[in-house]
Amino acid sequence: MTDDYGGVQHWTDLLTQREVWQDAEGVIHRLDDLPPDRCARIHAFCMRQADGVYDLIGMQLAAAPEMSETATEAFDRAFDSFMYDTTPAAWLAGTPLLEALRARSYDLPADWRTCHCGYPLVDEKGELWDHSACYPGVIID
């Protein structure tokens, strides 16, 4: 089920999800409905903007509201980790949206942990299940 993403102001608002992309006209598209080559182009577009996105999100985080001392210390640790423990490209590539776009660019489901049919791609032991007969929209009874 797709959440309501009607209030998306900028594509960076979608970084924490694996379901949709908003195009330049403001139209929301399910990632699983987009062709792999388009997802690859969107992924490349996002990655070209990694430095700017990282700085933008860092500035937004720096403007956090006033908190208790304990909360402030925890926030400062998390913020320092965000700003200094990784590169902008590595951070952006690890977000759910970019992982989903990368999976779709290889013609996998956007949520690569789950097949088009709704069942997991691997079992609890980490072994692959055979989903060769699955396709988008398949209904499993």
Secondary structure, DSSP 4 states (H G I P E B T S, - for coil): -----TT--SGGGGTT-SSEEE-TTS-EEEGGGS-HHHHHHHHHHHHHTHHHHHHHHHHHHHTPPP--HHHHHHHHHHHHHHHHSS-HHHHHHTSHHHHHHHHHHTT--SSTTB-TTSSBSB-TTSPBP--TT--TT----
